[in-house]
Amino acid sequence: MTERAPSEPDLTHVRADGSAHMVDVSEKAVTARSAAATATLVTRPEVVARILDGSLPKGEVIGTARIAAIMAVKQTSSLIPLCHPLPIAGVEVDITGDGDRVVVEVSVRTTSRTGVEMEALTGASVAALTVYDMVKAVDRTATITDVRVLEKHGGRSGDWSNR
């Protein structure tokens, strides 16, 4: 096994022998935590216009993708093997279109012992996948890109922003 450089952080989900495990958060304080993430679907401008006016063959895209994001947030620990199940206090989903892009932003809040970055990322990703599923009949070359955490608040490491 290779030694870590002194400046590298410990990998919290890997034991000394290299095997994965779920981190024990029982000693952490229960605090208010939040995170926001985004995903972008790139397609043709006329497809974005149809998403916004609700005229696609599969129906109303934005409302369907919003519900998909919320459902995904609540199922994150079932999808990502080492995520803790969390009591989700709130989810906000904003879906906007401009030019050739549909941008999904998902914000998640909890009061727990660990953060909700993975929940926000999962929600944004599944919403973008839902948009793709609903536009593929008119544009199979649509692309999902720029999935990333925008910000997080609370917990031991404090606030962080990548906006």
N, CA, C and O of each residue as an XYZ file, in Angstrom:
652
protein
N       0.837     -1.173      0.000
C       0.000      0.000      0.000
C       0.884      1.239      0.000
O       1.884      1.282      0.717
N       0.531      2.249     -0.797
C       1.304      3.471     -0.919
C       1.029      4.395      0.252
O      -0.118      4.544      0.673
N       2.075      5.015      0.780
C       1.924      5.983      1.866
C       1.301      7.263      1.331
O       1.598      7.678      0.210
N       0.433      7.894      2.131
C      -0.134      9.182      1.768
C       0.841     10.295      2.098
O       1.587     10.210      3.074
N       0.833     11.326      1.291
C       1.608     12.519      1.611
C       0.976     13.179      2.833
O      -0.238     13.084      3.011
N       1.759     13.843      3.679
C       1.212     14.446      4.904
C       0.055     15.407      4.653
O      -0.810     15.551      5.517
N       0.012     16.065      3.502
C      -1.046     17.041      3.239
C      -2.344     16.408      2.730
O      -3.371     17.084      2.677
N      -2.319     15.135      2.360
C      -3.521     14.484      1.845
C      -4.472     14.147      2.984
O      -4.040     13.646      4.022
N      -5.763     14.417      2.804
C      -6.728     14.094      3.854
C      -6.944     12.582      3.949
O      -6.724     11.841      2.991
N      -7.381     12.151      5.131
C      -7.738     10.747      5.287
C      -8.974     10.449      4.447
O      -9.870     11.284      4.327
N      -9.016      9.260      3.869
C     -10.200      8.821      3.143
C     -11.122      8.174      4.165
O     -10.840      7.082      4.659
N     -12.210      8.838      4.479
C     -13.056      8.414      5.586
C     -13.823      7.129      5.331
O     -14.259      6.483      6.283
N     -14.000      6.738      4.075
C     -14.772      5.536      3.760
C     -13.880      4.333      3.456
O     -14.354      3.316      2.950
N     -12.590      4.452      3.764
C     -11.651      3.362      3.504
C     -10.911      3.043      4.793
O     -10.346      3.927      5.437
N     -10.924      1.762      5.159
C     -10.189      1.331      6.347
C      -8.705      1.201      6.013
O      -8.316      1.281      4.848
N      -7.893      1.004      7.019
C      -6.442      0.907      6.836
C      -6.064     -0.202      5.866
O      -5.060     -0.091      5.161
N      -6.859     -1.278      5.819
C      -6.553     -2.388      4.907
C      -7.051     -2.136      3.481
O      -6.892     -2.987      2.606
N      -7.658     -0.960      3.249
C      -8.127     -0.611      1.907
C      -9.570     -0.968      1.623
O     -10.090     -0.610      0.567
N     -10.233     -1.663      2.531
C     -11.628     -2.035      2.287
C     -12.569     -0.889      2.644
O     -12.287     -0.089      3.536
N     -13.688     -0.827      1.932
C     -14.676      0.221      2.157
C     -15.517     -0.086      3.386
O     -15.751     -1.248      3.720
N     -15.962      0.959      4.047
C     -16.874      0.812      5.180
C     -17.722      2.063      5.310
O     -17.395      3.108      4.748
N     -18.804      1.949      6.048
C     -19.648      3.105      6.318
C     -19.090      3.824      7.538
O     -18.844      3.207      8.575
N     -18.893      5.119      7.410
C     -18.321      5.919      8.480
C     -19.273      5.959      9.669
O     -20.485      6.092      9.497
N     -18.725      5.843     10.873
C     -19.507      5.958     12.095
C     -19.647      7.437     12.438
O     -18.658      8.097     12.759
N     -20.865      7.960     12.371
C     -21.098      9.377     12.655
C     -21.759      9.582     14.018
O     -22.215     10.684     14.320
N     -21.817      8.540     14.837
C     -22.558      8.618     16.094
C     -21.992      9.651     17.061
O     -22.733     10.155     17.905
N     -20.719      9.983     16.969
C     -20.125     10.966     17.866
C     -20.247     12.399     17.346
O     -19.923     13.344     18.067
N     -20.705     12.572     16.117
C     -20.859     13.918     15.563
C     -22.098     14.585     16.149
O     -23.060     13.920     16.534
N     -22.054     15.899     16.206
C     -23.200     16.664     16.698
C     -24.293     16.719     15.631
O     -24.011     16.757     14.434
N     -25.529     16.723     16.084
C     -26.659     16.933     15.191
C     -26.750     18.438     14.953
O     -26.964     19.212     15.886
N     -26.585     18.840     13.700
C     -26.635     20.257     13.347
C     -27.432     20.440     12.060
O     -27.667     19.494     11.308
N     -27.838     21.678     11.831
C     -28.508     22.017     10.572
C     -27.469     21.980      9.460
O     -26.383     22.544      9.596
N     -27.803     21.321      8.372
C     -26.896     21.183      7.232
C     -27.692     21.373      5.948
O     -28.881     21.061      5.879
N     -27.007     21.891      4.936
C     -27.656     22.040      3.631
C     -26.610     21.937      2.539
O     -25.415     22.120      2.774
N     -27.082     21.643      1.354
C     -26.198     21.577      0.186
C     -27.024     21.865     -1.053
O     -28.232     21.633     -1.088
N     -26.339     22.378     -2.073
C     -26.977     22.606     -3.366
C     -26.081     22.017     -4.439
O     -24.855     22.074     -4.343
N     -26.706     21.449     -5.462
C     -25.969     20.863     -6.584
C     -26.698     21.205     -7.869
O     -27.864     21.599     -7.857
N     -25.989     21.046     -8.976
C     -26.561     21.377    -10.275
C     -26.213     20.313    -11.305
O     -25.244     19.568    -11.152
N     -27.006     20.258    -12.339
C     -26.731     19.443    -13.529
C     -27.326     20.198    -14.711
O     -28.337     20.886    -14.573
N     -26.698     20.066    -15.862
C     -27.142     20.778    -17.056
C     -27.403     19.786    -18.172
O     -26.621     18.860    -18.385
N     -28.507     19.980    -18.887
C     -28.797     19.213    -20.093
C     -28.635     20.157    -21.278
O     -29.258     21.217    -21.334
N     -27.786     19.756    -22.225
C     -27.547     20.554    -23.426
C     -28.292     19.894    -24.575
O     -28.146     18.696    -24.819
N     -29.090     20.684    -25.275
C     -29.885     20.217    -26.397
C     -30.019     21.368    -27.397
O     -29.285     22.352    -27.305
N     -30.912     21.259    -28.314
C     -31.127     22.347    -29.277
C     -32.051     23.409    -28.670
O     -32.923     23.076    -27.867
N     -31.873     24.672    -29.042
C     -32.726     25.737    -28.499
C     -34.220     25.487    -28.710
O     -35.027     25.823    -27.845
N     -34.597     24.899    -29.852
C     -36.028     24.650    -30.085
C     -36.578     23.583    -29.136
O     -37.766     23.595    -28.812
N     -35.720     22.660    -28.690
C     -36.146     21.651    -27.714
C     -36.332     22.315    -26.351
O     -37.295     22.024    -25.641
N     -35.417     23.201    -25.989
C     -35.563     23.941    -24.725
C     -36.866     24.729    -24.744
O     -37.590     24.752    -23.749
N     -37.169     25.367    -25.852
C     -38.426     26.128    -25.968
C     -39.628     25.214    -25.751
O     -40.591     25.608    -25.093
N     -39.584     24.004    -26.292
C     -40.703     23.057    -26.127
C     -40.789     22.554    -24.688
O     -41.882     22.305    -24.180
N     -39.648     22.407    -24.038
C     -39.666     22.038    -22.615
C     -40.378     23.123    -21.827
O     -41.238     22.839    -20.994
N     -40.015     24.364    -22.098
C     -40.574     25.488    -21.355
C     -42.059     25.709    -21.630
O     -42.797     26.132    -20.740
N     -42.505     25.425    -22.861
C     -43.932     25.641    -23.153
C     -44.774     24.372    -22.986
O     -45.987     24.400    -23.196
N     -44.139     23.268    -22.610
C     -44.881     22.041    -22.314
C     -45.401     21.295    -23.519
O     -46.369     20.544    -23.401
N     -44.776     21.481    -24.704
C     -45.316     20.865    -25.920
C     -44.569     19.615    -26.387
O     -44.722     19.212    -27.540
N     -43.786     19.008    -25.540
C     -43.100     17.770    -25.937
C     -44.064     16.585    -25.922
O     -45.045     16.595    -25.179
N     -43.793     15.568    -26.735
C     -44.701     14.413    -26.826
C     -44.933     13.683    -25.501
O     -46.019     13.145    -25.284
N     -43.933     13.654    -24.611
C     -44.089     12.937    -23.342
C     -44.755     13.774    -22.260
O     -44.972     13.284    -21.151
N     -45.079     15.015    -22.557
C     -45.813     15.823    -21.582
C     -44.961     16.860    -20.878
O     -43.923     17.289    -21.383
N     -45.421     17.253    -19.701
C     -44.854     18.353    -18.933
C     -43.544     17.939    -18.272
O     -43.541     17.193    -17.292
N     -42.442     18.424    -18.809
C     -41.100     17.992    -18.399
C     -40.710     18.544    -17.039
O     -40.250     17.791    -16.181
N     -40.881     19.821    -16.827
C     -40.346     20.463    -15.623
C     -40.969     19.899    -14.353
O     -40.246     19.577    -13.410
N     -42.274     19.773    -14.306
C     -42.922     19.213    -13.122
C     -42.526     17.771    -12.871
O     -42.325     17.363    -11.727
N     -42.416     17.003    -13.942
C     -42.015     15.602    -13.806
C     -40.589     15.490    -13.284
O     -40.311     14.674    -12.406
N     -39.684     16.306    -13.820
C     -38.287     16.281    -13.370
C     -38.164     16.762    -11.932
O     -37.327     16.260    -11.183
N     -38.986     17.725    -11.538
C     -38.959     18.211    -10.145
C     -39.345     17.088     -9.186
O     -38.680     16.888     -8.170
N     -40.400     16.362     -9.495
C     -40.819     15.236     -8.637
C     -39.742     14.150     -8.629
O     -39.465     13.561     -7.585
N     -39.136     13.883     -9.783
C     -38.056     12.882     -9.850
C     -36.894     13.279     -8.954
O     -36.313     12.426     -8.283
N     -36.547     14.559     -8.932
C     -35.451     15.027     -8.079
C     -35.766     14.799     -6.611
O     -34.921     14.315     -5.858
N     -36.965     15.143     -6.208
C     -37.352     14.971     -4.802
C     -37.337     13.501     -4.413
O     -36.841     13.141     -3.345
N     -37.877     12.653     -5.277
C     -37.863     11.213     -5.004
C     -36.438     10.688     -4.899
O     -36.141      9.867     -4.031
N     -35.555     11.157     -5.776
C     -34.160     10.703     -5.765
C     -33.451     11.136     -4.494
O     -32.705     10.356     -3.904
N     -33.676     12.373     -4.066
C     -33.068     12.856     -2.822
C     -33.418     11.913     -1.683
O     -32.551     11.532     -0.896
N     -34.684     11.539     -1.595
C     -35.147     10.689     -0.498
C     -34.628      9.256     -0.592
O     -34.654      8.528      0.401
N     -34.156      8.838     -1.767
C     -33.666      7.466     -1.959
C     -32.143      7.372     -2.058
O     -31.619      6.303     -2.369
N     -31.435      8.447     -1.806
C     -29.984      8.456     -2.023
C     -29.272      7.325     -1.294
O     -28.412      6.667     -1.879
N     -29.605      7.087     -0.046
C     -28.893      6.043      0.705
C     -29.176      4.651      0.171
O     -28.427      3.718      0.462
N     -30.243      4.488     -0.606
C     -30.520      3.203     -1.252
C     -29.731      3.044     -2.549
O     -29.535      1.928     -3.028
N     -29.281      4.157     -3.113
C     -28.582      4.140     -4.396
C     -27.065      4.206     -4.263
O     -26.342      3.581     -5.039
N     -26.585      4.962     -3.283
C     -25.149      5.158     -3.077
C     -24.748      4.324     -1.862
O     -25.173      4.626     -0.746
N     -23.947      3.291     -2.055
C     -23.734      2.281     -1.025
C     -23.308      2.772      0.364
O     -23.752      2.194      1.356
N     -22.483      3.791      0.481
C     -21.970      4.168      1.792
C     -22.621      5.418      2.382
O     -22.139      5.960      3.377
N     -23.705      5.871      1.774
C     -24.425      7.040      2.296
C     -25.328      6.633      3.452
O     -25.939      5.565      3.447
N     -25.392      7.517      4.440
C     -26.290      7.296      5.566
C     -27.716      7.713      5.181
O     -27.896      8.692      4.456
N     -28.718      6.988      5.655
C     -30.090      7.465      5.468
C     -30.279      8.703      6.341
O     -29.924      8.696      7.520
N     -30.833      9.757      5.766
C     -30.963     11.023      6.482
C     -32.410     11.485      6.538
O     -33.190     11.212      5.626
N     -32.769     12.184      7.607
C     -34.101     12.785      7.661
C     -34.084     14.066      6.824
O     -33.508     15.073      7.238
N     -34.694     14.028      5.689
C     -34.699     15.179      4.793
C     -35.739     16.177      5.294
O     -36.920     15.852      5.419
N     -35.285     17.390      5.577
C     -36.184     18.421      6.087
C     -36.823     19.217      4.956
O     -37.953     19.688      5.089
N     -36.106     19.371      3.845
C     -36.654     20.138      2.744
C     -35.848     19.957      1.481
O     -34.643     19.710      1.524
N     -36.523     20.081      0.360
C     -35.889     19.994     -0.958
C     -36.488     21.080     -1.833
O     -37.709     21.213     -1.922
N     -35.634     21.851     -2.475
C     -36.079     22.828     -3.465
C     -35.447     22.468     -4.791
O     -34.255     22.168     -4.862
N     -36.247     22.498     -5.837
C     -35.766     22.157     -7.179
C     -36.124     23.297     -8.111
O     -37.295     23.645     -8.262
N     -35.112     23.875     -8.734
C     -35.328     24.915     -9.739
C     -34.825     24.394    -11.073
O     -33.698     23.912    -11.181
N     -35.667     24.497    -12.080
C     -35.310     24.051    -13.431
C     -35.569     25.219    -14.370
O     -36.697     25.696    -14.499
N     -34.507     25.668    -15.020
C     -34.617     26.808    -15.922
C     -34.042     26.436    -17.279
O     -33.201     25.545    -17.396
N     -34.513     27.136    -18.295
C     -34.006     26.916    -19.641
C     -33.595     28.228    -20.264
O     -34.243     29.256    -20.068
N     -32.506     28.184    -21.022
C     -32.032     29.367    -21.727
C     -31.158     28.907    -22.887
O     -30.212     28.143    -22.693
N     -31.473     29.368    -24.080
C     -30.681     28.977    -25.248
C     -30.766     27.478    -25.466
O     -31.851     26.929    -25.659
N     -29.604     26.814    -25.432
C     -29.555     25.368    -25.660
C     -29.403     24.568    -24.371
O     -29.017     23.400    -24.417
N     -29.699     25.178    -23.216
C     -29.442     24.523    -21.930
C     -30.651     24.516    -21.005
O     -31.423     25.473    -20.937
N     -30.785     23.404    -20.301
C     -31.730     23.286    -19.195
C     -30.871     23.059    -17.963
O     -30.108     22.095    -17.894
N     -31.000     23.952    -16.992
C     -30.186     23.868    -15.776
C     -31.086     23.455    -14.619
O     -32.129     24.061    -14.369
N     -30.657     22.412    -13.922
C     -31.352     21.914    -12.739
C     -30.516     22.302    -11.529
O     -29.306     22.074    -11.512
N     -31.144     22.882    -10.522
C     -30.474     23.137     -9.252
C     -31.324     22.561     -8.135
O     -32.518     22.843     -8.037
N     -30.698     21.751     -7.296
C     -31.396     21.095     -6.200
C     -30.727     21.508     -4.893
O     -29.513     21.380     -4.735
N     -31.539     22.007     -3.960
C     -31.068     22.367     -2.623
C     -31.754     21.455     -1.616
O     -32.963     21.229     -1.680
N     -30.950     20.931     -0.677
C     -31.461     19.969      0.302
C     -31.073     20.440      1.699
O     -29.970     20.940      1.918
N     -32.008     20.271      2.649
C     -31.754     20.625      4.039
C     -32.059     19.435      4.953
O     -32.960     18.636      4.699
N     -31.270     19.353      6.025
C     -31.495     18.338      7.044
C     -31.000     18.872      8.381
O     -30.267     19.859      8.438
N     -31.402     18.220      9.429
C     -30.788     18.391     10.742
C     -30.311     16.994     11.108
O     -31.105     16.119     11.453
N     -28.991     16.799     11.025
C     -28.465     15.447     11.174
C     -26.995     15.500     11.576
O     -26.459     16.562     11.894
N     -26.357     14.334     11.555
C     -24.949     14.204     11.926
C     -24.012     14.232     10.718
O     -22.792     14.232     10.880
N     -24.572     14.255      9.520
C     -23.749     14.267      8.315
C     -24.463     15.081      7.233
O     -25.671     15.309      7.307
N     -23.713     15.507      6.248
C     -24.224     16.441      5.254
C     -25.054     15.812      4.151
O     -25.204     14.592      4.073
N     -25.591     16.680      3.298
C     -26.518     16.259      2.260
C     -26.002     16.559      0.848
O     -26.795     16.741     -0.076
N     -24.674     16.611      0.680
C     -24.131     16.837     -0.654
C     -24.524     15.738     -1.621
O     -24.889     16.024     -2.761
N     -24.459     14.493     -1.193
C     -24.799     13.377     -2.085
C     -26.279     13.393     -2.444
O     -26.648     13.025     -3.560
N     -27.123     13.812     -1.521
C     -28.546     13.903     -1.806
C     -28.808     14.978     -2.857
O     -29.607     14.773     -3.771
N     -28.139     16.123     -2.730
C     -28.311     17.193     -3.716
C     -27.802     16.756     -5.085
O     -28.452     17.010     -6.099
N     -26.638     16.098     -5.121
C     -26.092     15.597     -6.391
C     -27.004     14.550     -7.022
O     -27.221     14.560     -8.234
N     -27.530     13.658     -6.208
C     -28.421     12.615     -6.725
C     -29.700     13.231     -7.283
O     -30.166     12.836     -8.352
N     -30.263     14.189     -6.568
C     -31.471     14.854     -7.046
C     -31.246     15.568     -8.368
O     -32.057     15.451     -9.287
N     -30.146     16.309     -8.468
C     -29.852     17.041     -9.711
C     -29.614     16.070    -10.864
O     -30.076     16.301    -11.981
N     -28.897     14.990    -10.592
C     -28.602     14.003    -11.639
C     -29.861     13.320    -12.146
O     -30.057     13.192    -13.355
N     -30.710     12.884    -11.236
C     -31.932     12.179    -11.640
C     -32.903     13.127    -12.337
O     -33.597     12.715    -13.266
N     -32.966     14.370    -11.913
C     -33.807     15.335    -12.629
C     -33.311     15.511    -14.055
O     -34.113     15.533    -14.989
N     -31.986     15.639    -14.240
C     -31.424     15.782    -15.594
C     -31.682     14.519    -16.416
O     -31.988     14.615    -17.605
N     -31.564     13.348    -15.810
C     -31.873     12.102    -16.513
C     -33.345     12.057    -16.931
O     -33.672     11.563    -18.010
N     -34.215     12.565    -16.088
C     -35.636     12.605    -16.407
C     -35.894     13.533    -17.584
O     -36.674     13.203    -18.477
N     -35.243     14.694    -17.591
C     -35.390     15.604    -18.724
C     -34.904     14.904    -19.989
O     -35.566     14.964    -21.025
N     -33.747     14.237    -19.910
C     -33.244     13.511    -21.084
C     -34.273     12.483    -21.569
O     -34.568     12.404    -22.762
N     -34.807     11.710    -20.644
C     -35.783     10.683    -21.018
C     -36.980     11.292    -21.743
O     -37.538     10.691    -22.662
N     -37.359     12.478    -21.319
C     -38.544     13.098    -21.915
C     -38.255     13.834    -23.215
O     -39.186     14.132    -23.963
N     -36.982     14.137    -23.509
C     -36.648     14.824    -24.765
C     -36.019     13.904    -25.802
O     -35.838     14.310    -26.950
N     -35.688     12.697    -25.430
C     -34.953     11.827    -26.367
C     -35.740     11.520    -27.645
O     -35.149     11.186    -28.672
N     -37.045     11.629    -27.584
C     -37.843     11.403    -28.794
C     -37.606     12.493    -29.834
O     -37.797     12.262    -31.028
N     -37.195     13.669    -29.395
C     -36.945     14.775    -30.325
C     -35.462     15.129    -30.434
O     -35.072     15.848    -31.355
N     -34.625     14.637    -29.509
C     -33.186     14.884    -29.592
C     -32.417     13.824    -28.812
O     -32.181     13.965    -27.612
N     -32.030     12.761    -29.513
C     -31.251     11.699    -28.871
C     -29.814     12.105    -28.581
O     -29.105     11.395    -27.868
N     -29.372     13.239    -29.124
C     -27.994     13.680    -28.880
C     -27.888     14.640    -27.699
O     -26.806     15.166    -27.437
N     -28.968     14.879    -26.989
C     -28.912     15.730    -25.793
C     -27.862     15.158    -24.841
O     -27.675     13.944    -24.761
N     -27.185     16.048    -24.127
C     -26.076     15.644    -23.261
C     -26.255     16.215    -21.862
O     -26.607     17.382    -21.693
N     -26.007     15.378    -20.864
C     -26.002     15.838    -19.477
C     -24.564     16.163    -19.115
O     -23.654     15.372    -19.365
N     -24.366     17.344    -18.520
C     -23.016     17.800    -18.217
C     -23.011     18.626    -16.931
O     -24.061     18.961    -16.381
N     -21.828     18.936    -16.478
C     -21.630     19.869    -15.355
C     -22.400     19.487    -14.097
O     -23.017     20.349    -13.471
N     -22.376     18.232    -13.720
C     -22.973     17.802    -12.457
C     -21.945     18.120    -11.368
O     -20.822     17.617    -11.391
N     -22.353     18.971    -10.408
C     -21.394     19.370     -9.372
C     -22.100     19.957     -8.167
O     -23.237     20.421     -8.252
N     -21.401     19.926     -7.044
C     -21.888     20.579     -5.834
C     -21.638     22.076     -5.979
O     -20.543     22.495     -6.357
N     -22.645     22.871     -5.680
C     -22.507     24.328     -5.729
C     -22.096     24.915     -4.388
O     -21.297     25.849     -4.321
N     -22.658     24.348     -3.313
C     -22.323     24.843     -1.979
C     -22.806     23.866     -0.929
O     -23.667     23.023     -1.184
N     -22.233     23.996      0.261
C     -22.687     23.227      1.418
C     -22.537     24.101      2.648
O     -21.674     24.976      2.713
N     -23.396     23.843      3.619
C     -23.376     24.615      4.854
C     -23.555     23.683      6.041
O     -24.292     22.699      5.971
N     -22.869     24.008      7.136
C     -23.011     23.271      8.381
C     -21.989     22.164      8.532
O     -21.212     21.872      7.624
N     -22.015     21.565      9.695
C     -21.092     20.474      9.987
C     -19.719     20.952     10.390
O     -19.450     22.152     10.455
N     -18.853     19.992     10.660
C     -17.512     20.266     11.163
C     -16.685     21.092     10.189
O     -15.920     21.961     10.606
N     -16.833     20.825      8.883
C     -16.003     21.546      7.902
C     -16.588     22.894      7.508
O     -15.980     23.616      6.718
N     -17.743     23.247      8.035
C     -18.299     24.583      7.829
C     -18.881     24.804      6.446
O     -19.329     23.872      5.778
N     -18.862     26.053      6.038
C     -19.482     26.460      4.776
C     -18.481     26.426      3.635
O     -17.290     26.675      3.820
N     -18.992     26.110      2.450
C     -18.158     26.015      1.245
C     -19.002     26.399      0.044
O     -20.171     26.024     -0.035
N     -18.426     27.142     -0.892
C     -19.184     27.540     -2.072
C     -18.329     27.389     -3.331
O     -17.134     27.684     -3.333
N     -18.975     26.920     -4.399
C     -18.333     26.760     -5.701
C     -19.255     27.364     -6.759
O     -19.424     26.803     -7.842
N     -19.842     28.497     -6.438
C     -20.783     29.159     -7.363
C     -20.052     30.048     -8.326
O     -20.677     30.683     -9.176
